[in-house]
Amino acid sequence: MAKYLIEGGIPLKGKVRISGAKNAAIKEIAASLLTTEAITLTNVPEIADVAVDLEIVKALGVAVSKPQANTLVLHPPQKLQTTIPAPLSGKSRAAIITMGPLLAREGEVVLPTPGGCPIGERPLDRHLSALESLGARFEVGEGTIKGQAPKLVGGRIIFKKNTVMGTENAILAAVLAQGETEIVGAALEPEVDDLILLLTKMGAQIRRDPTNPSILRIEGVQNLSGASHMILPDRIEAVTFAVAAALTKGDVTLTNLEVSHLTAFLAKLEKVGVRYAIENQETLRVGAEEEAKFSPVDITTAPHPGFMTDWQQPFTLLLTKAQGESLVHETVYENRWGYLSELRKFGARVKLYTPSEVGKPFDPEEYNFDWRKKVEPKVYAKVFGPILLTEAKVKIGDLRAGATLVLAALAAKGKSEVSGVEHIERGYECFEEKLTSLGALIKKSARSVR
């Protein structure tokens, strides 16, 4: 198990380029399954999750070439394989997104149980019910889902709760279905719109309702062509480096990003008291003076355009530096707190509560996850600050938690050891190199230092 050895307490300064979005890249690679012509993707992050996704589409028959760094050319075959190999499906939930394209192109799919981060229940029922609305039928067995659809036909899909990947799966199936499909409650995330943009370039007929953007209408076409597309910047990576700049009392300029996708984050950052400057829509400068004092704030995670759940972990860490008590409310994933036990090793004071314990009502329908237990979930965290973070040895449990623990080590006094680096490499391109370029003292080691 690889580890990062980090000497903290050094302000990060300089410029860092934000990579392409993981959550767009893995879906747009899957979109290549919908055509027999070449798809060229640029600004592709070179990360482990993308590598797994490429192995999946290769197993289905797609040839992949890489003419230069961060560029892929996908060459789909005339006929696709329809079974995702179990070893690959178990490595990433990206395997799920092949269901829609395979049903649309070949009329069948065999999907072993997918993997992913242990951040809460992420059932496939929303995916399956959406595809069933288009005529697909599924047989769910022990560890395997088999789907069939001799011909997908447009229909009405209603998502009662936000599902990004569910929306994307429905779109990928509907673009080749016969007739019109209406998706009600479609996710509004920028990554969804980026997928729609690629599909439109391929010849798909997709439009959002101008009066209600959460309604998508798709007119199915007989076939799709090839296309070239640049993947949008990763807004999660952008927030990670912005928080790193604030935590270390540094001064970092972020380039190659879309500032408009960070509105909810920047609003909270301003309330905390972190200074930032929007130099243009692709450049953001973030920093804090050594003597700066941060203010406590309350945040509630929500689907876009709200405060993204993937921003919660680094922001919770930032709040340990605030002068007082902050309240963090997680509404998207019920088990996104696994990192707190490790964060406390740095000295962080964070305690979890149920809604009743903080004087709030609990209505399961107001949460994005499906809660069927009789007891209330601990979805509130009180963060007590300011705390002087000190060196620790910690272990990463999931992707975003991993980045947060690295940020804690960067801000802590002393030398820290963060193991489980492979989780970070799933979603961050050249993370160590980028931090080093900003002045961080971080190096990768293959074994623990005692």
N, C-alpha and C positions, 0 to 999 in steps of 0.2 A: 504494500500500500504506500503510494507516494505521499510526501508531506511537503508543506511549505515551512521554511524556517524564516521567521520574520523578526526584525528588530524595529520596534515601534517608536512612536514619539517624534517622527520626522515629518514636517509639513510637506505635502505633495505639491509640486509646482511644475508648470509647463503646459504642454498641449497634448491632447490625446484624440485619436480618430476613432469614432464609434463605428463598429462593424455592422454588417447587415443583420436583420432580425431573425433569430432562430425560429420564432413562432410563425414567421412567414415562409422561410426557406423550406421547412419540412413539408408544408402544405403545397407549395408551388412545385417542388420536385414531384410530388404525387400527381399533380395536374398533368404531368407529361404522359400519364397513363391514358389520357382521354383522346390522344391523337396518334397518328402514325408518322407525323412529321417532326422535325427537330425543334426542340425548345432550348433556347440559350438564356441562361440566368447569369447575371453579374451581381457583384457585391454580395456574393454568397459567403457566409461565415465558415471558416475552416475549423469546425468543432466536431466533437464526438457524435452528437445527435444527428448531425447532417451526414456523417460517415455511415451511421447505421441506416439512415433512410436511403442512402444511395445503395447500400447492400440489399435492402429490401426490393427496390425497383429493379436492380440488376437480376435478382432472383426471379422476378416476374417477366424478365426478358428484355429490359431496357439496357441499351449500350450507353456507357457514359464516357465522355472525353473531357479533358481539362486543358484547354489551350493555353491558359495562363492562370496565375494566382487569383482566387476568388471568382473564377468563371467556370461554369459548367455547360456542356452541351449534351443534352439528353436525346437519344435516338431510340424511340419506341418501335417495337416490332409490329408486324401485321396482326399477330395473334399473341395475346398475353397468357402467361401462366396465371393461375387463380388461387394458388395456395401459398400463403406466407410461411416461410420456414419458422418453426417454433423457436429456435435459438435467437433469431432476429426479432421476432415479435416480443419476446420476453425482455429485450433490451430497451425498448422504447414504445411509448404510446403512439408514436408516429405511425405504427402499423395500422391503427384504427382508420386513419384517413384514406387508406387504400380501398376501403369497402365501397364507397360511392363510385369511384372510377371503375373498379372491376365489375360491379353490377351493371354499370352503364355500358361498358365496352363488351364484356364477355357473358354477362347474365349470371355469374356465380362468383362466390368468394369463400375461402376457408381461412378463418382467422383464429390462431391460437391465442390464449389469454395474453393481452399486452402488458408491458411493464410500465415504468415511470416512477416519479417521486412519491414517497409515502406521506402525502400531505392531506389525506382525507379521502372519503368515498367519492369516486368519480365514475358512477355507473354508466353502462353503455345503453341503458334503456332509451335515452333521448335520441341517440343515434339510430337505434333499431326502429323505434316507432316512426321517426322521420322517414326512413327509407321504406318502411312498410306502407306509408302513405302514398308512395310512388309505385307500389305494386310488388315490392320485395317480400320474401318470406324467409324466416330464419328458424333454424334448429339449434338451440343452445344446449350443448352437451358439456361433459366434464372437461373443462380446459379448452374447449373449441367452440367456435360459432361458425355455422355453415349457412350461407345465404344464397338464395336463388331468385332470379327475376328474368324470365324469358324476354320480357319487354317492359321497361319502365315507362310509366304513363304519368303525366303531370297531375298534381293534386294539391291539396291544401295542407300545409304543415304548420302546426301551432306549437311554439315553444313557450311554456308557461314560465320557465326560468331561463336565465341567460346561459347559453352554451356556445362557446366560440367554435370548438371543434365540431360540435353537432351541427351548427349552422354551415360550416365549411363542407362537411360530409354531404349535407343535403344539397348544397349548391353544386358540388362536383357530380352528384348523381343527376340532378335536374337539368343540367345544361344539355344532356343528350336524350332526355326523356321526351316522349311524344306529347306535344301540347304544352299548356302553360302551368307553371307551378307558382303558388303563392306561399311565401314563408312569413308567418306572423310571429313577432318576437325574435326576429333575426338579430344576432349580435352586431354591435356597432363598432367593434374594435378596429383600429387602423389596419391590422394584419388581415382582417377579413376583406376590407376594401382593397388591399393590395392584391389579394388573390383574385378578387373580382376584376381588377384592372388587367391582370395577366390573362384571365379567361376571355375578357372582352377583346383583347388583342388577338386571341386565338379564334375569334368569331362567335363567341357566346353572346346571347341576348339577355342581359341582366340589368335591372334598374331598381333603384330604391324609390319608394313612394315619396314624392317631394313634400308631402304634408306630414308623413309619418315614416321616417327613415328606417324604423325597425320592421317595416314591411318590404319584403323583396319580391319582385315578380320576374320570373324567368321563363322565356319562351324557348323551348327545346329546339335544337337544330340537329340535322342528320349527322354532321361530322364537324370536327374542329381542325384547324390548321396549326402549323408551327408558329412560333413567335419569339421575340427577344424581349427581355424584361430585366430591369434593375430592381433588386429587392430593397425595400425601405429600410431605414436605419433602425437599430434595436433600442427601443425606448427604455427597456429594463437595464441594459448596459449603461445607457446615458445616466440614469438615476443612480446606479451603483457608483459611478465615478464622481457624480455631483456630491453625493453623500460623503465619499472618501475625502474630497476637497474640504468640505465643511468640518468633518470630524477631526482631521489632522491640522486644522487651522492653516490650510494651504491656499493655493491660488491656481486653479486649473481651468484651461479653456478646452471645451469640448467641440469638436468639429464633426461634420458629416452626420448631423442629426436633424430631426424635424421638431422644432421647438413647440409647434402647435399641439403636438401629441403629449406634451408634458404639462399642460395647463393646470391640472388638479394638483400635481406635485409641486409646481412652482408657487402656487397659492399658499400651500402649507409651509414650504421652505421660507417664504417671506414672513409668515407669522412667527416662525421659530426665531427669525432674526439673522438668517444667513443672507449675505449679500450676493446678488447675481446681476448679470448684465446680458441682455439679448443683443448680440452684435448684429445678427441677421437671423433669418429663419433656419439657418444651418449651423449656427455658431452660438454657444452659450458659455459665459465665463462665470465660475462659481468660486467663492472663497470666503474666508473669515479672518479677522485680525486675531492675534494671539490673545488680546484682552477681551475679545467679544464674549458677551454673555447671551446664552440662548434662552428663549421663553418656552414654557410648556404649551402644548396644543393637543387637542383631541382630533383623532382621525377615524374615519369609517371607510373600510374598503368597499368598493362597488365596481360593477362593470363599467366600461368606458361609456361616457366621458368622466366617470368618477375616479376616485383614488384607487389605482390598480393594486390588486392583491399581491402581485410580485414586488411591489414597492414597500410593502408593509414591513418586511424584515429589516432591511437597511435603515428605514426611517425609525423603527422602534429603537434600534441601536443609537441613532442620532439623538433621540429623546432622552437617553440616559445622561446627556450633557446639558439638558435644560434645567433651569432654576425652579424646580417644583415638580408637581405631579401631572402626568399626561395620561390620557385614556385612549387606548387603541381598540377599535371594534372591528373584528374580522367577520365578514358576512359571506365570503365566497367559499372558503374551505374551512371546515370545522377543526382540522388538525394541523393548522399551519404554525403551531407553537413548538414543534419538536426541538427547535434550535435553542430555546430559552435555557434549558439545563446546561448547555455548553456555554452560552453567553454569560451565565451567572458565574462561571469560573473566572471570568475577567473582572468580576466585581459588580456586574450589573444587578440592579435591584428591580425585578419585574415579577409581578404576581398575577395569576390568572383568576378570573371570576366568571360566574354564570350571570346572565342578565338580572335575575332577581337579587343577586348579591350586590349589585351596583344600583339597585332601585329602578331597573328597566324592565318593561314587559318582554316576554318571549313569545313570538309568533313564528312558528316554523316556516310559514309561507313567505315571510319577509326575508328569508335567507336563501342564498343561491344553491346551497346544498340540500339534500333530502335527509331530514332528521326524523327517524322513526323510534328513537329510544324514549323511555318515559322520563328520564332525567334531563335537565337542561344542559346544553353544552357549555363549556368554558370558552366563550367567544370574546370576552373582554380581558384586556391586559392593562394593569396600572403600572406605569413606568415612573420610578422615583429617581430624581436627579437633584443636583449634579453629582456624578460619580467619577472618581479617578480610576480609569481602567488600568489594570496591571497584568503583567505577563501570565500566560496560561498555556496548558497543553489541551487541545480540544480535537474533537472528531466531527467531521462533516456528515450530516444525515441526508441532505438533499441539495439540489442545485443552488437555489437562491439563499438558503441557509448558509451554504458554503461560502459564498461571496461575502455575506454578512460577517461571518466569523473571521475572514481575512481582514475585513475593514476594522473589526474590533482589535485584532492584533496590530494593525498599522497605527491605531490610535493609542494603544496601551503602552505604558512604560515598561521597558525590558524586552527580553527575547521570548517569543512565543513559538509554539509548534502547532501547526494545523494539518491534521491528517485527513485522508480521503479526498485528495485533490482531483481524482477522476470525476467526481460529481461536478466540480467547477468546469472541467474541460468539456463536459457535455454541452455547455451553453455559452462559455466565454472564450473568444478567440484571443490567443496570445496574452492572457490575463497577466501572467508574471512579467512578460516583456513590457507591457504597457505600464504597469505599476513601476517597474524599474526605471523606465524612461522619465517618470515623474519624480524620481529621487528616492523611491522606496527601497529599503534594504530587505530584499526577499529573494530566496533561492529555493529551488526544488531539490528535495533529497529523496532517495529511494527507500530509506529506512529511518527509523526513529533515532534521535540523538538523545542519549541518556547522560 
